[in-house]
Amino acid sequence: MISPLLDGLLNPKHVLLDLRGKTAGEAIWEIVEVLRESGELNKATEFFQAVMAREEKTSTVANGAVAFPHVRTDLVDEILLGIGRSARGISFGDEENLVHLIFLIAVPQQMVNDYLICVGGLARRLSKDATRQALREASTPAEFLERLRADE
């Protein structure tokens, strides 16, 4: 069962199923824009720069063509989750292992434990080939989130 914390972060308005960007920066910016447009993320440029600085230090790419870019910041008061999917794949610096699913997480400085619950739940679900494949085949944001919730 998905944790109530993670379930509360899954919003179809925050899911992009057709990322156009070819690089990590381009794709992450697309997701940042969706969070900004929803009214839940102010200072989008500052947030984007913080995420990219964090990504440069240590890549957040996991096995299975999934990335979890994130940053702990005072720019948000609540955890935000933006999701992007790319059929073509996105380079996070490795042209041979392209990323198809991106889970962008904005974490308030004081919410480290909540972040760990969130990313742990996502990582467990996304460790399964069948789950990743189901997410890659979803045709709407609502269906994508339904498949993410249904796993396990």
SELO-798859 format. One line per field, with one value per residue: residue number from 1; residue in three letters; x, y, z of N, C-alpha, C, O, CB in turn. Coordinates in steps of 0.1 Angstrom, whole numbers, plus 5000, padded with zeros to 4 digits. Glycine has a CB too. Example, Ala and Ser with C-alpha at 12.3 -4.5 7.8 and 13.67 -1.06 7.14 Angstrom:
2
n	[1; 2]
res	[ALA; SER]
nX	[5132; 5128]
nY	[4943; 4978]
nZ	[5078; 5071]
caX	[5123; 5137]
caY	[4955; 4989]
caZ	[5078; 5071]
cX	[5132; 5129]
cY	[4967; 5000]
cZ	[5078; 5079]
oX	[5142; 5134]
oY	[4967; 5011]
oZ	[5085; 5080]
cbX	[5113; 5141]
cbY	[4955; 4994]
cbZ	[5090; 5057]
END
This chain:
152
n	[1; 2; 3; 4; 5; 6; 7; 8; 9; 10; 11; 12; 13; 14; 15; 16; 17; 18; 19; 20; 21; 22; 23; 24; 25; 26; 27; 28; 29; 30; 31; 32; 33; 34; 35; 36; 37; 38; 39; 40; 41; 42; 43; 44; 45; 46; 47; 48; 49; 50; 51; 52; 53; 54; 55; 56; 57; 58; 59; 60; 61; 62; 63; 64; 65; 66; 67; 68; 69; 70; 71; 72; 73; 74; 75; 76; 77; 78; 79; 80; 81; 82; 83; 84; 85; 86; 87; 88; 89; 90; 91; 92; 93; 94; 95; 96; 97; 98; 99; 100; 101; 102; 103; 104; 105; 106; 107; 108; 109; 110; 111; 112; 113; 114; 115; 116; 117; 118; 119; 120; 121; 122; 123; 124; 125; 126; 127; 128; 129; 130; 131; 132; 133; 134; 135; 136; 137; 138; 139; 140; 141; 142; 143; 144; 145; 146; 147; 148; 149; 150; 151; 152]
res	[MET; ILE; SER; PRO; LEU; LEU; ASP; GLY; LEU; LEU; ASN; PRO; LYS; HIS; VAL; LEU; LEU; ASP; LEU; ARG; GLY; LYS; THR; ALA; GLY; GLU; ALA; ILE; TRP; GLU; ILE; VAL; GLU; VAL; LEU; ARG; GLU; SER; GLY; GLU; LEU; ASN; LYS; ALA; THR; GLU; PHE; PHE; GLN; ALA; VAL; MET; ALA; ARG; GLU; GLU; LYS; THR; SER; THR; VAL; ALA; ASN; GLY; ALA; VAL; ALA; PHE; PRO; HIS; VAL; ARG; THR; ASP; LEU; VAL; ASP; GLU; ILE; LEU; LEU; GLY; ILE; GLY; ARG; SER; ALA; ARG; GLY; ILE; SER; PHE; GLY; ASP; GLU; GLU; ASN; LEU; VAL; HIS; LEU; ILE; PHE; LEU; ILE; ALA; VAL; PRO; GLN; GLN; MET; VAL; ASN; ASP; TYR; LEU; ILE; CYS; VAL; GLY; GLY; LEU; ALA; ARG; ARG; LEU; SER; LYS; ASP; ALA; THR; ARG; GLN; ALA; LEU; ARG; GLU; ALA; SER; THR; PRO; ALA; GLU; PHE; LEU; GLU; ARG; LEU; ARG; ALA; ASP; GLU]
nX	[5008; 5005; 5021; 5003; 5014; 5029; 5009; 4993; 5009; 5006; 4995; 4976; 4978; 5005; 5019; 5037; 5035; 5048; 5076; 5096; 5122; 5157; 5179; 5189; 5186; 5168; 5145; 5140; 5134; 5110; 5093; 5095; 5083; 5056; 5050; 5052; 5033; 5010; 5008; 5019; 5046; 5068; 5093; 5106; 5129; 5151; 5146; 5150; 5177; 5189; 5182; 5196; 5222; 5225; 5222; 5245; 5265; 5260; 5246; 5212; 5202; 5187; 5187; 5171; 5163; 5153; 5150; 5156; 5156; 5162; 5159; 5167; 5152; 5145; 5127; 5102; 5073; 5060; 5063; 5068; 5059; 5068; 5063; 5077; 5077; 5095; 5094; 5114; 5137; 5161; 5191; 5212; 5238; 5248; 5249; 5243; 5226; 5197; 5172; 5139; 5118; 5111; 5112; 5107; 5115; 5107; 5118; 5111; 5134; 5131; 5118; 5130; 5126; 5100; 5106; 5123; 5105; 5088; 5106; 5116; 5093; 5086; 5110; 5109; 5086; 5093; 5114; 5107; 5104; 5080; 5063; 5075; 5073; 5044; 5039; 5052; 5035; 5010; 4983; 4972; 4976; 4962; 4958; 4984; 4991; 4973; 4983; 5007; 5000; 4987; 5006; 5024]
nY	[4988; 5022; 5050; 5073; 5099; 5100; 5094; 5117; 5135; 5130; 5143; 5148; 5172; 5177; 5161; 5153; 5138; 5138; 5148; 5172; 5180; 5172; 5171; 5168; 5192; 5207; 5190; 5189; 5216; 5219; 5204; 5219; 5243; 5234; 5230; 5256; 5269; 5258; 5272; 5265; 5266; 5291; 5314; 5300; 5299; 5302; 5278; 5259; 5263; 5256; 5228; 5219; 5225; 5207; 5183; 5183; 5178; 5152; 5127; 5118; 5097; 5065; 5029; 5014; 5034; 5057; 5089; 5109; 5138; 5163; 5187; 5201; 5229; 5263; 5275; 5263; 5254; 5231; 5196; 5191; 5173; 5167; 5151; 5137; 5122; 5106; 5094; 5091; 5094; 5108; 5125; 5123; 5130; 5107; 5091; 5066; 5054; 5063; 5083; 5078; 5083; 5108; 5120; 5148; 5164; 5187; 5198; 5210; 5224; 5215; 5190; 5164; 5137; 5132; 5134; 5112; 5091; 5095; 5093; 5068; 5052; 5057; 5047; 5019; 5011; 5017; 5001; 4978; 4962; 4957; 4977; 5001; 4997; 4997; 5024; 5037; 5031; 5043; 5064; 5088; 5115; 5109; 5081; 5073; 5079; 5063; 5038; 5039; 5041; 5016; 4995; 4969]
nZ	[5000; 4993; 5009; 5030; 5029; 5005; 4987; 4989; 4976; 4949; 4921; 4893; 4878; 4880; 4864; 4835; 4805; 4781; 4778; 4762; 4763; 4758; 4774; 4808; 4822; 4805; 4806; 4834; 4838; 4824; 4841; 4864; 4855; 4853; 4880; 4888; 4873; 4885; 4907; 4930; 4933; 4939; 4928; 4907; 4890; 4908; 4923; 4903; 4897; 4921; 4921; 4899; 4907; 4928; 4914; 4898; 4917; 4926; 4908; 4904; 4892; 4890; 4889; 4861; 4843; 4856; 4873; 4902; 4908; 4932; 4959; 4990; 5004; 5013; 4997; 4994; 5013; 5017; 5008; 4973; 4944; 4912; 4881; 4852; 4819; 4793; 4761; 4743; 4758; 4781; 4785; 4812; 4813; 4806; 4777; 4769; 4788; 4790; 4806; 4814; 4831; 4853; 4886; 4902; 4931; 4956; 4986; 5018; 5041; 5067; 5065; 5063; 5071; 5060; 5033; 5030; 5034; 5012; 4989; 4993; 4991; 4964; 4951; 4958; 4944; 4918; 4913; 4901; 4870; 4857; 4867; 4859; 4832; 4829; 4837; 4816; 4796; 4802; 4793; 4801; 4826; 4849; 4847; 4848; 4874; 4887; 4880; 4893; 4920; 4922; 4922; 4939]
caX	[5000; 5012; 5019; 4994; 5022; 5032; 4996; 4989; 5017; 5004; 4985; 4976; 4983; 5019; 5024; 5039; 5037; 5055; 5087; 5102; 5137; 5167; 5189; 5184; 5182; 5156; 5134; 5137; 5128; 5096; 5086; 5095; 5072; 5043; 5048; 5051; 5019; 5000; 5007; 5025; 5061; 5073; 5107; 5109; 5143; 5159; 5145; 5156; 5192; 5193; 5181; 5207; 5235; 5225; 5224; 5259; 5273; 5257; 5235; 5201; 5197; 5187; 5186; 5158; 5160; 5145; 5158; 5149; 5162; 5156; 5167; 5161; 5153; 5136; 5118; 5089; 5068; 5055; 5069; 5061; 5064; 5065; 5067; 5078; 5080; 5100; 5095; 5127; 5148; 5168; 5205; 5216; 5252; 5252; 5241; 5239; 5216; 5188; 5162; 5125; 5109; 5117; 5104; 5113; 5110; 5110; 5117; 5114; 5146; 5128; 5110; 5138; 5120; 5089; 5112; 5128; 5094; 5084; 5115; 5117; 5081; 5088; 5121; 5104; 5076; 5100; 5124; 5101; 5103; 5066; 5057; 5081; 5066; 5030; 5039; 5056; 5023; 4998; 4979; 4968; 4982; 4954; 4961; 4998; 4991; 4965; 4992; 5018; 4994; 4982; 5017; 5027]
caY	[5000; 5035; 5057; 5085; 5110; 5099; 5095; 5131; 5143; 5126; 5152; 5147; 5184; 5178; 5150; 5156; 5125; 5140; 5158; 5175; 5182; 5161; 5171; 5168; 5206; 5210; 5182; 5194; 5229; 5216; 5200; 5231; 5251; 5228; 5233; 5271; 5272; 5253; 5282; 5259; 5269; 5305; 5315; 5288; 5300; 5299; 5264; 5251; 5265; 5247; 5214; 5216; 5225; 5195; 5173; 5184; 5172; 5138; 5123; 5112; 5086; 5052; 5018; 5013; 5046; 5066; 5098; 5115; 5151; 5169; 5197; 5207; 5243; 5272; 5280; 5257; 5252; 5217; 5188; 5191; 5163; 5169; 5139; 5138; 5110; 5108; 5081; 5091; 5093; 5121; 5123; 5129; 5130; 5094; 5089; 5052; 5050; 5074; 5083; 5079; 5087; 5118; 5124; 5160; 5166; 5199; 5194; 5220; 5221; 5208; 5178; 5154; 5124; 5130; 5132; 5099; 5083; 5097; 5088; 5054; 5046; 5057; 5038; 5006; 5009; 5019; 4991; 4967; 4964; 4958; 4990; 5011; 4995; 5002; 5038; 5042; 5029; 5051; 5074; 5101; 5117; 5101; 5067; 5071; 5079; 5051; 5026; 5041; 5037; 5002; 4986; 4962]
caZ	[5000; 4992; 5021; 5028; 5026; 4991; 4980; 4989; 4966; 4935; 4915; 4879; 4873; 4881; 4856; 4821; 4799; 4769; 4779; 4750; 4765; 4755; 4784; 4822; 4825; 4797; 4811; 4847; 4837; 4820; 4853; 4873; 4849; 4856; 4894; 4889; 4867; 4894; 4918; 4942; 4934; 4936; 4926; 4899; 4885; 4920; 4926; 4892; 4898; 4932; 4917; 4890; 4914; 4935; 4904; 4894; 4927; 4926; 4899; 4911; 4883; 4896; 4879; 4854; 4836; 4865; 4881; 4914; 4911; 4944; 4966; 5002; 5002; 5020; 4987; 4995; 5026; 5017; 4997; 4960; 4935; 4898; 4874; 4838; 4812; 4780; 4754; 4736; 4768; 4784; 4789; 4825; 4812; 4801; 4765; 4767; 4798; 4790; 4816; 4808; 4842; 4863; 4898; 4908; 4945; 4963; 5000; 5028; 5049; 5080; 5063; 5058; 5073; 5051; 5020; 5029; 5032; 4998; 4979; 4996; 4985; 4949; 4947; 4959; 4933; 4905; 4912; 4893; 4855; 4853; 4871; 4850; 4818; 4830; 4837; 4803; 4787; 4806; 4783; 4807; 4839; 4859; 4845; 4852; 4889; 4891; 4879; 4903; 4932; 4922; 4923; 4951]
cX	[5009; 5010; 5010; 5002; 5025; 5019; 4991; 4997; 5014; 4992; 4986; 4981; 4998; 5026; 5025; 5043; 5045; 5066; 5093; 5118; 5145; 5177; 5182; 5179; 5169; 5144; 5130; 5130; 5113; 5088; 5084; 5084; 5058; 5040; 5045; 5037; 5008; 4998; 5014; 5040; 5063; 5088; 5113; 5124; 5153; 5159; 5152; 5172; 5197; 5192; 5193; 5221; 5236; 5228; 5238; 5268; 5272; 5245; 5224; 5195; 5198; 5186; 5172; 5153; 5151; 5155; 5150; 5156; 5155; 5165; 5159; 5163; 5142; 5126; 5104; 5086; 5063; 5062; 5061; 5067; 5059; 5070; 5067; 5082; 5085; 5101; 5109; 5139; 5156; 5182; 5207; 5232; 5257; 5243; 5237; 5228; 5206; 5177; 5148; 5115; 5116; 5107; 5111; 5107; 5116; 5108; 5120; 5126; 5142; 5120; 5118; 5132; 5108; 5095; 5117; 5117; 5089; 5093; 5117; 5105; 5082; 5098; 5116; 5095; 5084; 5111; 5120; 5099; 5089; 5059; 5062; 5074; 5052; 5030; 5043; 5044; 5011; 4996; 4975; 4975; 4975; 4957; 4975; 4998; 4984; 4975; 5003; 5012; 4990; 4993; 5017; 5016]
cY	[5012; 5043; 5069; 5097; 5111; 5101; 5109; 5140; 5140; 5134; 5152; 5160; 5186; 5167; 5154; 5143; 5126; 5151; 5160; 5177; 5170; 5160; 5171; 5182; 5210; 5203; 5187; 5207; 5228; 5213; 5211; 5241; 5247; 5231; 5248; 5274; 5268; 5263; 5276; 5261; 5283; 5304; 5303; 5288; 5296; 5284; 5256; 5252; 5256; 5233; 5211; 5216; 5212; 5183; 5172; 5177; 5157; 5135; 5116; 5101; 5073; 5041; 5018; 5026; 5056; 5076; 5105; 5128; 5157; 5179; 5200; 5222; 5251; 5278; 5274; 5254; 5237; 5210; 5189; 5180; 5166; 5156; 5142; 5124; 5113; 5095; 5080; 5089; 5106; 5118; 5130; 5128; 5117; 5090; 5075; 5047; 5062; 5072; 5086; 5084; 5096; 5122; 5135; 5163; 5178; 5196; 5206; 5215; 5212; 5194; 5167; 5140; 5121; 5128; 5118; 5089; 5083; 5090; 5073; 5046; 5046; 5047; 5023; 5002; 5008; 5009; 4979; 4970; 4965; 4971; 5001; 5010; 5000; 5017; 5044; 5040; 5037; 5062; 5087; 5102; 5109; 5086; 5064; 5070; 5067; 5039; 5027; 5037; 5022; 4992; 4980; 4952]
cZ	[5000; 5004; 5019; 5024; 5011; 4983; 4979; 4980; 4952; 4930; 4900; 4872; 4873; 4873; 4841; 4814; 4786; 4770; 4766; 4751; 4762; 4766; 4798; 4825; 4818; 4803; 4825; 4847; 4833; 4832; 4863; 4868; 4853; 4871; 4896; 4884; 4876; 4906; 4931; 4944; 4930; 4934; 4918; 4894; 4896; 4923; 4916; 4894; 4910; 4929; 4908; 4897; 4922; 4926; 4899; 4904; 4927; 4918; 4907; 4902; 4890; 4885; 4873; 4847; 4843; 4872; 4891; 4917; 4923; 4950; 4979; 5002; 5011; 5010; 4987; 5010; 5028; 5006; 4985; 4952; 4921; 4890; 4859; 4832; 4798; 4773; 4747; 4746; 4769; 4789; 4802; 4825; 4807; 4789; 4763; 4777; 4799; 4801; 4810; 4818; 4851; 4874; 4905; 4921; 4951; 4978; 5009; 5037; 5061; 5078; 5057; 5059; 5063; 5037; 5019; 5028; 5018; 4988; 4981; 4989; 4970; 4945; 4948; 4947; 4920; 4903; 4903; 4879; 4851; 4856; 4862; 4836; 4819; 4830; 4823; 4793; 4790; 4796; 4788; 4821; 4850; 4859; 4850; 4868; 4894; 4891; 4890; 4917; 4933; 4924; 4937; 4955]
oX	[5019; 4999; 5010; 4997; 5023; 5019; 4986; 4993; 5019; 4980; 4997; 4986; 5003; 5038; 5015; 5053; 5050; 5065; 5096; 5125; 5141; 5184; 5170; 5167; 5160; 5133; 5118; 5121; 5105; 5077; 5074; 5076; 5050; 5029; 5037; 5030; 4997; 4989; 5013; 5046; 5061; 5094; 5122; 5130; 5162; 5169; 5159; 5178; 5207; 5201; 5199; 5229; 5247; 5235; 5243; 5278; 5282; 5234; 5228; 5183; 5208; 5184; 5162; 5142; 5142; 5166; 5138; 5160; 5142; 5177; 5147; 5174; 5132; 5117; 5095; 5094; 5062; 5068; 5049; 5079; 5047; 5081; 5058; 5089; 5079; 5108; 5114; 5149; 5157; 5183; 5205; 5237; 5269; 5232; 5227; 5221; 5207; 5173; 5147; 5105; 5127; 5096; 5121; 5095; 5128; 5097; 5131; 5127; 5150; 5117; 5113; 5132; 5107; 5090; 5115; 5118; 5086; 5088; 5118; 5106; 5078; 5096; 5120; 5096; 5081; 5117; 5128; 5093; 5085; 5051; 5054; 5071; 5047; 5021; 5038; 5044; 5001; 5005; 4974; 4979; 4981; 4958; 4977; 5004; 4987; 4975; 5008; 5019; 4991; 4990; 5012; 5017]
oY	[5013; 5043; 5075; 5106; 5121; 5108; 5114; 5151; 5147; 5131; 5154; 5160; 5194; 5164; 5158; 5137; 5116; 5161; 5150; 5175; 5158; 5150; 5174; 5183; 5216; 5209; 5188; 5210; 5235; 5218; 5213; 5246; 5255; 5235; 5252; 5282; 5274; 5262; 5283; 5258; 5287; 5294; 5296; 5277; 5289; 5277; 5246; 5241; 5250; 5225; 5200; 5208; 5206; 5174; 5161; 5171; 5150; 5140; 5108; 5097; 5069; 5045; 5023; 5027; 5062; 5072; 5107; 5130; 5157; 5180; 5202; 5227; 5245; 5287; 5279; 5252; 5232; 5215; 5188; 5177; 5167; 5152; 5148; 5116; 5122; 5086; 5069; 5083; 5113; 5109; 5142; 5125; 5115; 5087; 5073; 5038; 5069; 5061; 5094; 5089; 5092; 5125; 5133; 5165; 5180; 5193; 5212; 5203; 5202; 5188; 5160; 5132; 5110; 5120; 5111; 5079; 5073; 5083; 5066; 5036; 5036; 5040; 5016; 4992; 5000; 5009; 4971; 4981; 4974; 4976; 5009; 5020; 5007; 5023; 5054; 5047; 5037; 5068; 5097; 5092; 5103; 5080; 5054; 5061; 5061; 5030; 5017; 5030; 5016; 4980; 4986; 4946]
oZ	[5007; 5010; 5008; 5017; 5004; 4973; 4969; 4976; 4943; 4933; 4895; 4861; 4866; 4875; 4835; 4818; 4781; 4764; 4758; 4741; 4763; 4767; 4799; 4830; 4824; 4805; 4828; 4854; 4838; 4834; 4869; 4876; 4856; 4874; 4904; 4891; 4876; 4913; 4941; 4954; 4918; 4938; 4922; 4894; 4894; 4926; 4919; 4892; 4909; 4933; 4910; 4894; 4923; 4929; 4896; 4900; 4928; 4920; 4916; 4904; 4896; 4873; 4879; 4845; 4837; 4875; 4889; 4928; 4923; 4947; 4979; 5000; 5015; 5014; 4980; 5018; 5039; 4997; 4985; 4952; 4919; 4893; 4853; 4838; 4792; 4778; 4747; 4743; 4759; 4798; 4803; 4835; 4805; 4790; 4755; 4773; 4809; 4804; 4801; 4814; 4857; 4871; 4912; 4922; 4952; 4982; 5008; 5040; 5064; 5087; 5048; 5050; 5057; 5029; 5009; 5020; 5011; 4980; 4971; 4983; 4963; 4935; 4939; 4941; 4911; 4892; 4899; 4875; 4843; 4849; 4857; 4830; 4809; 4824; 4819; 4782; 4783; 4791; 4781; 4827; 4859; 4869; 4857; 4873; 4905; 4900; 4895; 4925; 4944; 4928; 4947; 4966]
cbX	[4990; 5008; 5033; 4987; 5036; 5039; 4985; 4990; 5032; 5000; 4988; 4963; 4977; 5023; 5016; 5050; 5024; 5046; 5097; 5097; 5139; 5173; 5199; 5194; 5193; 5158; 5137; 5150; 5135; 5095; 5093; 5109; 5074; 5042; 5060; 5061; 5018; 5003; 4993; 5022; 5069; 5069; 5115; 5100; 5146; 5155; 5130; 5153; 5196; 5183; 5168; 5207; 5235; 5211; 5214; 5263; 5269; 5256; 5240; 5190; 5205; 5175; 5189; 5148; 5153; 5137; 5164; 5149; 5163; 5152; 5170; 5168; 5150; 5143; 5125; 5089; 5057; 5039; 5071; 5062; 5059; 5071; 5057; 5089; 5068; 5113; 5084; 5129; 5157; 5160; 5215; 5210; 5258; 5251; 5250; 5251; 5222; 5182; 5165; 5121; 5102; 5122; 5101; 5112; 5113; 5102; 5127; 5102; 5153; 5120; 5099; 5152; 5115; 5080; 5124; 5136; 5082; 5083; 5129; 5117; 5068; 5092; 5133; 5096; 5066; 5105; 5129; 5088; 5109; 5058; 5061; 5096; 5067; 5024; 5049; 5068; 5020; 5000; 4968; 4952; 4983; 4939; 4959; 5007; 4985; 4953; 4998; 5023; 4981; 4976; 5030; 5029]
cbY	[5000; 5043; 5062; 5087; 5110; 5086; 5086; 5136; 5140; 5110; 5167; 5143; 5196; 5177; 5137; 5167; 5119; 5143; 5153; 5188; 5187; 5163; 5183; 5164; 5215; 5206; 5167; 5195; 5238; 5205; 5188; 5238; 5252; 5213; 5228; 5278; 5265; 5239; 5285; 5244; 5259; 5315; 5316; 5287; 5314; 5307; 5260; 5257; 5279; 5250; 5212; 5226; 5237; 5193; 5175; 5198; 5177; 5132; 5115; 5122; 5086; 5050; 5004; 5010; 5042; 5058; 5109; 5106; 5160; 5158; 5209; 5200; 5247; 5283; 5279; 5243; 5261; 5217; 5173; 5205; 5149; 5182; 5128; 5148; 5100; 5115; 5081; 5104; 5081; 5129; 5127; 5122; 5133; 5083; 5094; 5043; 5046; 5076; 5095; 5065; 5075; 5131; 5112; 5172; 5153; 5212; 5182; 5224; 5233; 5216; 5182; 5154; 5123; 5143; 5142; 5096; 5087; 5112; 5095; 5051; 5053; 5072; 5040; 5003; 5019; 5033; 4986; 4963; 4952; 4946; 4993; 5009; 4980; 4996; 5043; 5034; 5014; 5057; 5068; 5102; 5131; 5104; 5063; 5084; 5092; 5049; 5026; 5055; 5045; 4999; 4992; 4971]
cbZ	[5012; 4979; 5026; 5042; 5033; 4987; 4987; 5003; 4969; 4935; 4921; 4873; 4880; 4896; 4857; 4819; 4796; 4757; 4790; 4744; 4779; 4741; 4783; 4832; 4821; 4783; 4812; 4856; 4826; 4809; 4859; 4873; 4834; 4854; 4902; 4881; 4854; 4899; 4921; 4942; 4925; 4948; 4939; 4887; 4880; 4932; 4927; 4878; 4900; 4944; 4910; 4878; 4924; 4942; 4892; 4891; 4941; 4941; 4887; 4914; 4869; 4906; 4886; 4865; 4823; 4875; 4871; 4926; 4899; 4954; 4958; 5015; 4987; 5028; 4973; 4987; 5030; 5014; 5002; 4953; 4940; 4892; 4877; 4834; 4812; 4780; 4742; 4729; 4765; 4794; 4778; 4837; 4825; 4812; 4753; 4770; 4811; 4776; 4827; 4803; 4849; 4855; 4907; 4898; 4954; 4958; 5003; 5036; 5054; 5088; 5053; 5065; 5087; 5051; 5019; 5042; 5042; 4995; 4980; 5011; 4989; 4945; 4956; 4972; 4933; 4903; 4925; 4899; 4848; 4860; 4886; 4849; 4814; 4843; 4847; 4798; 4786; 4820; 4774; 4809; 4843; 4857; 4831; 4848; 4894; 4882; 4865; 4903; 4934; 4909; 4919; 4962]
END
